[in-house]
């Protein structure tokens, strides 16, 4: 950038700052309210925050929830589901032939990374087409395998069995008892279709109706007629019904619809007090289906979708990423999440700092380890190439890796072909761990990174290259805050491998002559300062990313940010972009949850149970008077 | 939904529950806005590209014209060497081309709440909208051009539009309604399902689709009943859903009757396909689908091209080349080739349309192909926004075979704005290009899109934007030079 251009850019930055100060480098965290109340453990009374907050826009099942729900609705005696239903948690690359037969939905729009946010769930003709086609495929398989899935004797007595089956299915899919009118309507339609089209088609048409019903696809909430929660009599918010809570719980914790047991609690009216909800949730955490919920949140929080399809070839590393890497990266993170999150005692600290990494034979080279019992993969181009399913935990050196944010999957997704992207890494940490995502650079700023590629150029590191660029005063305002986080990860090359020296290979044919590469020592140390850095992290100094993460994992601000993400995910509602647009209600609730979570040493289970017991989770905004 | 369409649905009895259109009635259905039966179909294909162009290698100055004058010159008589390097692949269609030089996404510079440049460009390029974050992420607060045109011209019993993606992760540009971007599909097998599934796939012989009328009518009632119990915004969502179910009912009837040339299912081969094979297949599906009336409107969204197409295999074109494509000679070369690849893509679209006879000419005469993108150049500038129009002369009545230069004449949006974009250093700093809203309005009007007053539209998206010095920039009106 020429001096003239730089000065213009500076003027531009200031001009924008005057127009929209909050968007320009004011640390968002500083603008959030401080805690105004205390919340005890789950046995203690609920906090009743002031104000009424906002409601989520009407939610629809996400793609994962839709498929999980269908897989839970159609199960035969052997515990198998329909062949047309895909497993939305599947990591492995499936046989494309089989995939083509499965039902599917269009891609989803995500808000802040989450597909379950009501405002982002757009309806399109494409989506409506797919719901119908999917229902047709499902109906066809169910009718072909009626003996397995319609077990009331459909062949012998289609009239009674078909209606009974459809009513039972609707009750599960719609997650509440049917009204008399609904029962009558479904039964009568089935009987009429039976006469017109015969048993098989009538059954299928009934399924089409149940599976495309708004009561299945959407999550309407009307609340209890009794008004506020008993323990918050002054609150303007309206308590949810037992059945509505069953659905909120199961979508959050199982990423699916409630099972018969949970519905039975709701039927009995035993799922609305704080103790009842927390007790049900505690049991749900012990169910294998909780993994779907854990992965559902953490996959989105960590943006694992961005893992796929990248070309990564760190110069001089001797390895590059192949097509089989992304599913392994995802599997590794899923295992780490499972170990920290499923079962008692798992903490945020563990997720952020553990040096115990699940290892696969095909990841050993990248992680620089050899592990007994693991074998490196063969030639991926050979006919019989197959990845085994063996994972073994290994302890990695604590200066090399600390938790999921240093996993190769995340590191390689925030890099270009040859080099790490410290800006993207810094912004990712700010967004996902600090909840202070910087605003985009103003349109008037030149964001190009000069390549410095002339043959006689002085060798400089990736960090020096970026630092020179963002030292411009206009950029400095934000990048001081971003780079403090971003440069910490310079030890992870573009494939996510760890190294302490990086290559300078301008002007040489490094593939032919790797010996000509100049190796430069990497500096991943730093001090957090400037905008976006919360108070409790200001001045934090570190030698490398693991040191930084270990310090971050001790701070309340990081626990609060994790809480903020989980809160939005659980409620299906994104907080407004500008802190000034956020209501006190959410801030008070999140602060109280974060205090408790932090006081409980970051126990994930504490946070989850506190959250489901909170007023925000158990109520909705009351109807307009 | 336009009033005409509502009226039409009401006439069919679809305003209420339970109307079932028999398959035999499908052929009687007029277009959404009641087109003249027997007239040649009108079609629109939008091609969306990323990272703009390298202006100096994109523009043409066949007569050595200076930058600061308007000119409108015939390109049909130029030989290929007189075409710019980036536009050269389109030379073979020069008689059907209209190159627009001098447009700008200028309103993006005045938007005080702009998203990052790529997203801002994507949300505004077909809508003319400012950024609206109320749904939690950057979005347009207006419907997009392709959707406005679809509402006007697409038959109600066919796909209103198709959104195809060469990538799914990079950019949504079509907005069905405010804050409602449409998903794109990149899997050719799934695109085939949408186009041919009901006439040649599992839907063709299935009695189920024929028997579904009662289910869809019942669902329509279910959605409206629930909608009636919800708050205004939630209600709208379910009413939209119900409306789309009613449309699906008509579409199933119409799409089952399509008499398309047999087209084999492409099979599950996406993962093995390179970019060009993938593109060729998507294009073929689209043109064959359009030829038999499956849809009249399509948007094809290109992601960042892979390095091997522009001579840098394995490299990250976006991060390594686009971002310094005004200063680094190597990047200038790569990004010049980059646009050339898209020019070739557009030429292939035109080849395919020109190969299908229709009426007295070919499909190309009745199909307007519009290539534009999210940015003016790879360094995130919104100026020198490159736009090429191909074909569609029978729809628009425009004189084709022309290169139209519009010199900067718009009040500059900000004092500093010139440093950012592809504004050429020799150009005046106090003037910007022509607002892109005028192009959108011109194309919409050419397709007969009308406003609430029943007259042809006079604006698209925002109607004005405020420059940093407080001057209001008028974004309304059309490109009068075109007609």
HADDOCK unambig.tbl for C-alpha pairs under 7 A between the chains (distance, minus, plus):
assign (segid A and resid 5 and name CA) (segid B and resid 419 and name CA) 5.92 0.50 0.50
assign (segid A and resid 8 and name CA) (segid B and resid 416 and name CA) 5.42 0.50 0.50
assign (segid A and resid 8 and name CA) (segid B and resid 419 and name CA) 6.90 0.50 0.50
assign (segid A and resid 9 and name CA) (segid B and resid 416 and name CA) 6.57 0.50 0.50
assign (segid A and resid 11 and name CA) (segid B and resid 416 and name CA) 6.96 0.50 0.50
assign (segid A and resid 12 and name CA) (segid B and resid 416 and name CA) 5.56 0.50 0.50
assign (segid A and resid 20 and name CA) (segid B and resid 112 and name CA) 7.00 0.50 0.50
assign (segid A and resid 57 and name CA) (segid B and resid 234 and name CA) 6.47 0.50 0.50
assign (segid A and resid 58 and name CA) (segid B and resid 234 and name CA) 5.47 0.50 0.50
assign (segid A and resid 96 and name CA) (segid B and resid 268 and name CA) 5.55 0.50 0.50
assign (segid A and resid 97 and name CA) (segid B and resid 268 and name CA) 6.10 0.50 0.50
assign (segid A and resid 100 and name CA) (segid B and resid 268 and name CA) 6.22 0.50 0.50
assign (segid A and resid 106 and name CA) (segid B and resid 183 and name CA) 6.46 0.50 0.50
assign (segid A and resid 106 and name CA) (segid B and resid 185 and name CA) 6.97 0.50 0.50
assign (segid A and resid 107 and name CA) (segid B and resid 183 and name CA) 6.00 0.50 0.50
assign (segid A and resid 111 and name CA) (segid B and resid 136 and name CA) 5.81 0.50 0.50
assign (segid A and resid 111 and name CA) (segid B and resid 137 and name CA) 5.76 0.50 0.50
assign (segid A and resid 119 and name CA) (segid B and resid 135 and name CA) 4.95 0.50 0.50
assign (segid A and resid 120 and name CA) (segid B and resid 135 and name CA) 6.11 0.50 0.50
assign (segid A and resid 122 and name CA) (segid B and resid 180 and name CA) 5.47 0.50 0.50
assign (segid A and resid 123 and name CA) (segid B and resid 241 and name CA) 6.38 0.50 0.50
assign (segid A and resid 124 and name CA) (segid B and resid 182 and name CA) 6.42 0.50 0.50
assign (segid A and resid 125 and name CA) (segid B and resid 244 and name CA) 5.86 0.50 0.50
assign (segid A and resid 128 and name CA) (segid B and resid 244 and name CA) 6.77 0.50 0.50
assign (segid A and resid 128 and name CA) (segid B and resid 245 and name CA) 6.68 0.50 0.50
assign (segid A and resid 129 and name CA) (segid B and resid 248 and name CA) 6.81 0.50 0.50
assign (segid A and resid 205 and name CA) (segid B and resid 212 and name CA) 6.84 0.50 0.50
assign (segid A and resid 205 and name CA) (segid B and resid 215 and name CA) 6.59 0.50 0.50
assign (segid A and resid 209 and name CA) (segid B and resid 215 and name CA) 5.85 0.50 0.50
assign (segid A and resid 209 and name CA) (segid B and resid 219 and name CA) 6.56 0.50 0.50
assign (segid A and resid 213 and name CA) (segid B and resid 219 and name CA) 6.37 0.50 0.50
assign (segid A and resid 213 and name CA) (segid B and resid 222 and name CA) 6.98 0.50 0.50
assign (segid A and resid 214 and name CA) (segid B and resid 223 and name CA) 6.01 0.50 0.50
assign (segid A and resid 311 and name CA) (segid B and resid 314 and name CA) 6.25 0.50 0.50
assign (segid A and resid 416 and name CA) (segid B and resid 316 and name CA) 6.24 0.50 0.50
assign (segid A and resid 416 and name CA) (segid B and resid 319 and name CA) 6.72 0.50 0.50
assign (segid A and resid 417 and name CA) (segid B and resid 315 and name CA) 5.92 0.50 0.50
assign (segid A and resid 417 and name CA) (segid B and resid 316 and name CA) 5.79 0.50 0.50
assign (segid A and resid 440 and name CA) (segid B and resid 115 and name CA) 6.44 0.50 0.50
assign (segid A and resid 440 and name CA) (segid B and resid 116 and name CA) 4.92 0.50 0.50
assign (segid A and resid 441 and name CA) (segid B and resid 116 and name CA) 6.83 0.50 0.50
assign (segid A and resid 443 and name CA) (segid B and resid 109 and name CA) 6.64 0.50 0.50
assign (segid A and resid 443 and name CA) (segid B and resid 117 and name CA) 6.47 0.50 0.50
assign (segid A and resid 443 and name CA) (segid B and resid 420 and name CA) 6.72 0.50 0.50
assign (segid A and resid 444 and name CA) (segid B and resid 416 and name CA) 6.74 0.50 0.50
assign (segid A and resid 444 and name CA) (segid B and resid 417 and name CA) 5.51 0.50 0.50
assign (segid A and resid 444 and name CA) (segid B and resid 419 and name CA) 6.57 0.50 0.50
assign (segid A and resid 444 and name CA) (segid B and resid 420 and name CA) 4.49 0.50 0.50
assign (segid A and resid 445 and name CA) (segid B and resid 420 and name CA) 5.76 0.50 0.50
assign (segid A and resid 446 and name CA) (segid B and resid 379 and name CA) 6.83 0.50 0.50
assign (segid A and resid 446 and name CA) (segid B and resid 420 and name CA) 5.79 0.50 0.50
assign (segid A and resid 448 and name CA) (segid B and resid 323 and name CA) 4.65 0.50 0.50
assign (segid A and resid 448 and name CA) (segid B and resid 324 and name CA) 5.19 0.50 0.50
assign (segid A and resid 448 and name CA) (segid B and resid 379 and name CA) 6.54 0.50 0.50
assign (segid A and resid 450 and name CA) (segid B and resid 324 and name CA) 6.97 0.50 0.50
assign (segid A and resid 574 and name CA) (segid B and resid 136 and name CA) 6.13 0.50 0.50
assign (segid A and resid 576 and name CA) (segid B and resid 136 and name CA) 6.46 0.50 0.50
assign (segid A and resid 577 and name CA) (segid B and resid 136 and name CA) 6.67 0.50 0.50
